[in-house]
Amino acid sequence: MKHYPRTDLAKRYCDTLSGLSLISSTKNLFLAAPRRVGKTQFINNDLIPEAQSRGWLVIYVDLWSDQNKSPSALICEALHQKSKEMEGRLLSTARSAGIAGGQIGAGEFKLDFTIPAEDVPTSVSESYQQLKERAKNHTVMLVVDEAQQALSSDDGKKATFALKSIRDTSNQQIDQAGHDFVLVFTGSQRDKLSNLCSPKTSAFYGSSVEEFPLLDSNFIEFFIYAVNDAIGSNAAKKLKRESTLGAFQILGCKPDLLIDALGKYMLEPIERSIQDVALDMVRSAAFEIETTVNALTPIQRAIFKTITLNSQNNFAPFSSNAISQYAAELPENTNLTVSTVQAAISALRDQSLLWQPSSGKYLPEDSSYLAYFRRR
């Protein structure tokens, strides 16, 4: 389906990052959005093109793209790839000017902007310095998608401090060199993403997380027009505004799920609406969550529920207070010790139900479980 443009939103974010906003002049942006609400499509089709239209160099890296590589390795590779791209442009310009080999001058006055094939820096700072040498007088925007993954290791945490240092240094030097560095961090859970800027020990302490605006009724008008135009003469299956908007809201304002619902709706009997299909999808998802929870051992279930319901608090999972809360969910004579709790939490992490943003702190991997436990 054709992309629904959000040009004004992209301009607002770029204005903020470039210091043109009356509200904020921060050089970093933290955007939180649940999965499948159109965040990645917005970044690729609106935010990056807007930044590029301003002459910015944009580097995109997804920290979930390769779980076998560390966050810093993924960031280094992305920066290095952009350096190679810039080298290609410089070499092309040099050849057009009759200069061969990517070198100008000789001795101490020689400028060499080629990058040895094997020279892939292993630190974020070195990778950025390599890029900076080939991107003079450019604003560089680094977009780090699923940025909360940086908190899953010491390597990732060090990478965030390196990025903070680069940002601060660039801000101090921008007036002399015309070079700037701005950061966009995105994440699928606000609680996870906030761990990059809320604890005093975090690299971006003092920054705030902004909720990515969900698509509204204007998107529904766009969606209905596109679908009905494609359907053509099949009047019985043409979408109606009320049921389509209802389906979209039931599905959490997630365009990908609405497209899934549309595919199912086209195969349904005429008397069924797309809203009916959306309700079926939600019931099916709720059943999957319940099945997962019921498959846990009683102790795992009690701990998972308690940690999830306390995920927005400063909860200490091994404290006497926490163990009392776990015990309240279990039969009276259940033997609960710190070591039992540790084993259960380890099992929950292995099942990708909990993740650990920092020492002694655990959060649910999927925020859907918070809504599930609150309803019960």
C-alpha positions in Angstrom: 0.0 0.0 0.0 1.1 3.5 -0.8 2.9 5.3 2.1 0.9 7.7 4.2 3.2 10.8 4.4 3.9 12.6 7.7 6.0 15.4 6.4 5.1 18.0 9.0 6.1 15.7 11.8 9.4 15.0 10.2 10.1 18.7 9.7 9.3 19.4 13.4 11.7 16.7 14.6 14.5 18.0 12.3 13.8 21.6 13.4 14.2 20.5 17.0 17.5 18.6 16.3 18.9 21.6 14.4 18.0 24.1 17.1 15.2 25.9 15.2 12.4 24.8 17.5 11.1 27.4 20.0 10.3 24.6 22.4 13.6 22.6 22.5 17.1 22.8 21.0 18.3 19.4 22.0 20.7 17.5 19.7 19.2 14.1 20.6 15.7 12.8 20.2 14.2 9.8 22.1 11.1 8.4 20.3 9.1 5.6 22.0 6.4 3.7 20.1 4.8 0.3 20.4 5.7 -2.1 17.7 3.8 -1.9 14.4 2.5 1.6 14.8 4.4 2.8 11.7 7.5 4.2 13.4 10.0 2.5 11.1 8.1 3.5 8.0 8.0 7.1 9.2 11.8 7.0 9.9 12.6 5.6 6.4 10.0 7.4 4.3 9.6 10.8 6.1 12.3 11.6 8.7 15.4 10.4 6.7 14.3 12.1 3.5 13.6 15.3 5.3 17.1 15.2 6.9 18.7 14.5 3.6 16.8 17.4 1.9 18.6 19.6 4.4 22.0 18.3 3.3 22.5 16.0 6.3 24.3 12.7 6.1 22.1 10.1 7.6 23.2 6.8 9.1 20.6 4.2 10.2 21.4 1.2 12.4 19.0 -1.3 14.0 20.4 -2.8 17.1 18.0 -5.8 16.6 19.3 -6.5 13.1 22.0 -9.0 14.2 21.8 -10.5 17.6 25.2 -12.1 17.1 26.9 -8.7 17.0 27.4 -6.3 19.8 25.7 -2.8 19.7 29.0 -1.1 19.3 30.0 -3.4 16.4 26.7 -2.6 14.6 27.2 1.1 15.1 30.8 1.0 14.0 29.8 -0.9 10.8 27.1 1.6 10.0 29.5 4.5 10.4 32.2 2.8 8.4 29.8 2.0 5.6 28.9 5.7 5.4 32.6 6.6 5.4 33.1 4.3 2.4 30.2 5.9 0.7 31.7 9.3 1.3 35.1 8.1 0.1 33.4 6.9 -3.2 32.0 10.4 -3.7 35.4 12.1 -3.0 37.2 9.7 -5.3 34.6 10.3 -8.1 35.1 14.1 -7.7 38.9 13.6 -7.6 38.8 11.6 -10.9 36.6 14.2 -12.5 39.3 16.7 -11.6 42.1 14.5 -13.0 43.4 13.3 -9.7 44.3 9.6 -9.5 44.6 7.4 -6.4 42.6 9.5 -4.0 45.7 11.5 -2.9 46.5 15.2 -3.4 50.0 16.7 -2.8 53.0 15.1 -1.3 54.9 14.7 2.0 53.5 16.6 4.9 51.0 18.3 2.5 49.6 15.1 1.2 45.8 14.5 1.6 44.8 10.9 1.5 41.0 10.2 1.8 41.0 6.5 0.9 40.2 3.9 3.6 42.2 0.7 3.6 39.8 -2.2 3.0 40.7 -3.9 6.3 40.6 -0.8 8.4 37.2 -1.1 10.1 37.5 0.7 13.5 36.5 -1.3 16.6 35.4 1.7 18.6 32.5 4.1 18.0 34.7 7.1 18.5 37.3 6.0 15.9 34.5 5.1 13.5 33.0 8.5 13.8 36.3 10.3 13.5 36.9 8.4 10.2 33.5 9.6 8.9 34.1 13.1 10.1 37.2 13.4 8.0 35.2 12.8 4.9 32.0 14.7 6.0 33.4 18.1 6.7 30.8 20.9 7.0 28.0 18.3 7.1 25.5 17.6 9.8 25.5 13.9 10.6 22.3 12.3 11.9 22.7 8.9 13.4 19.4 7.0 13.8 19.6 4.1 16.3 16.5 1.9 16.1 15.6 -0.4 19.0 18.2 1.6 21.0 17.2 -0.1 24.3 19.2 -3.1 23.1 22.3 -1.0 24.0 21.5 -1.6 27.6 21.7 -5.4 27.3 25.5 -5.4 27.7 28.5 -3.4 29.0 29.6 -3.0 25.4 26.3 -1.3 24.5 26.4 1.0 27.5 29.9 2.1 26.6 28.7 2.8 23.1 26.0 5.2 24.4 28.6 7.1 26.4 30.8 7.3 23.3 27.9 8.8 21.3 27.2 11.3 24.1 30.8 12.4 24.0 30.8 12.8 20.2 27.6 14.8 20.4 29.0 17.1 23.1 32.3 17.6 21.2 30.5 18.4 18.0 28.2 20.9 19.6 31.3 22.8 21.0 33.0 22.8 17.6 30.0 23.5 15.3 30.6 27.3 15.1 34.2 26.8 13.9 33.8 23.9 11.5 30.1 24.0 10.5 29.9 20.3 11.5 27.2 19.0 13.7 26.1 15.6 15.1 22.6 14.8 16.1 21.1 11.6 17.5 17.7 9.9 17.1 17.1 6.9 19.4 13.9 4.9 19.0 12.4 2.0 21.0 9.3 -0.1 21.1 8.8 0.4 24.8 8.9 3.7 26.7 10.1 2.1 29.9 13.0 0.4 28.2 14.0 3.5 26.2 13.8 5.7 29.3 16.6 3.7 30.9 19.0 5.4 28.4 18.3 8.8 30.0 16.5 8.5 33.4 19.0 6.9 35.8 21.7 9.3 36.9 24.3 6.7 35.8 23.0 6.8 32.2 24.8 8.5 29.3 21.9 10.8 28.5 20.7 11.6 32.0 18.3 14.5 31.9 17.0 13.9 28.4 13.3 13.0 28.0 11.5 10.4 26.0 8.8 11.5 23.6 5.8 9.4 22.6 5.7 8.9 18.9 2.2 10.2 17.8 -0.1 7.5 16.7 -1.9 7.7 13.3 -5.3 9.3 13.5 -8.5 9.5 11.5 -6.8 11.3 8.7 -4.9 8.1 8.0 -8.1 6.2 8.0 -9.5 8.5 5.3 -6.3 7.9 3.3 -6.5 4.1 3.9 -10.2 3.8 2.9 -9.7 5.9 -0.3 -6.7 3.7 -1.3 -8.5 0.4 -0.6 -11.8 1.3 -2.2 -10.1 2.7 -5.3 -8.2 -0.6 -5.6 -11.3 -2.7 -5.1 -13.0 -0.9 -7.9 -16.4 -2.4 -8.8 -16.7 -4.8 -5.8 -19.1 -2.6 -3.9 -20.0 -5.2 -1.3 -16.4 -5.2 0.0 -15.8 -1.4 0.0 -14.7 -0.1 3.4 -17.0 2.1 5.5 -15.5 4.8 7.7 -17.2 3.8 11.0 -16.2 0.1 10.9 -12.7 0.8 9.6 -12.0 3.4 12.3 -13.4 1.0 14.9 -11.1 -1.8 13.6 -8.1 0.5 13.7 -8.7 1.5 17.3 -9.4 -2.1 18.4 -6.0 -3.0 16.9 -4.2 -0.3 18.8 -3.9 2.1 15.9 -1.4 -0.2 14.2 -1.5 0.1 10.4 0.3 -3.2 9.8 -2.4 -5.0 11.8 -5.1 -3.1 9.9 -3.6 -4.4 6.6 -3.6 -7.9 8.1 -7.3 -7.4 9.0 -8.0 -6.2 5.5 -6.6 -9.4 4.0 -8.8 -11.5 6.3 -11.8 -9.3 5.7 -11.6 -9.8 1.9 -12.1 -13.5 2.5 -15.0 -13.2 4.9 -18.7 -13.5 4.1 -20.3 -10.2 3.1 -22.2 -9.7 6.3 -18.9 -9.6 8.3 -17.3 -6.2 8.7 -13.6 -5.4 9.1 -14.3 -4.5 12.7 -15.6 -8.0 13.3 -12.3 -9.3 11.9 -10.3 -7.0 14.2 -12.1 -8.3 17.2 -11.3 -11.9 16.3 -7.6 -10.9 15.9 -7.6 -9.3 19.4 -9.2 -12.4 21.0 -6.7 -14.6 19.3 -3.8 -12.5 20.6 -5.2 -12.5 24.1 -5.5 -16.3 24.0 -1.8 -16.6 22.9 -0.8 -14.5 25.9 -2.9 -16.5 28.3 -1.5 -19.7 26.9 2.1 -18.5 27.4 1.4 -17.4 31.0 -0.4 -20.7 31.9 2.6 -22.7 30.6 4.8 -21.1 33.3 5.4 -22.8 36.6 3.4 -21.3 39.5 6.6 -19.6 40.9 7.6 -18.3 37.5 4.0 -17.0 36.9 3.9 -15.3 40.3 7.3 -13.6 39.8 6.5 -12.6 36.2 3.2 -11.1 37.2 4.6 -9.2 40.2 7.6 -7.8 38.2 5.4 -6.8 35.3 2.8 -5.0 37.5 5.7 -3.2 39.2 7.6 -2.4 36.0 6.9 1.3 36.3 8.1 1.5 39.9 11.6 1.2 41.4 11.1 -2.5 42.2 13.9 -4.6 43.8 13.1 -8.2 42.7 15.2 -9.9 45.4 14.1 -7.8 48.4 12.1 -9.2 51.3 9.2 -7.0 50.2 9.3 -8.5 46.7 9.5 -12.1 48.0 6.4 -11.3 50.1 4.5 -10.1 47.0 5.5 -13.3 45.2 4.4 -15.4 48.1 1.0 -13.7 48.1 0.4 -15.2 44.6 1.3 -18.7 45.7 0.0 -21.5 47.9 0.8 -20.9 51.6 3.6 -23.4 52.1 5.6 -22.6 48.9 9.3 -22.5 49.7 10.6 -19.2 48.3 14.2 -18.2 48.6 16.5 -15.7 46.8 18.0 -18.5 44.9 14.6 -19.8 43.8 13.7 -16.3 42.6 17.0 -16.1 40.7 16.4 -19.4 39.0 12.8 -18.3 38.0 14.0 -15.0 36.6 16.7 -16.7 34.7 14.1 -19.0 33.1 11.9 -16.1 32.3 14.8 -14.3 30.6 15.6 -17.5 28.6 12.0 -17.5 27.4 12.3 -13.8 26.3 9.6 -12.7 28.8 11.9 -10.5 30.9 14.9 -8.4 30.1 17.6 -6.8 32.2 18.3 -3.1 31.5 20.7 -2.8 34.5 22.0 -4.7 37.4 19.1 -5.8 39.7 16.4 -4.4 37.4 14.0 -6.5 35.2 11.2 -5.5 32.9 8.7 -7.4 30.7 9.9 -7.8 27.1 6.4 -7.2 25.8 4.2 -4.5 27.3 1.1 -6.5 26.3 1.6 -8.6 29.4 1.2 -5.5 31.6 -2.3 -4.9 30.1 -3.1 -8.6 30.5 -2.2 -8.7 34.2 -4.0 -5.5 34.9 -7.2 -6.9 33.5 -7.0 -9.9 35.8 
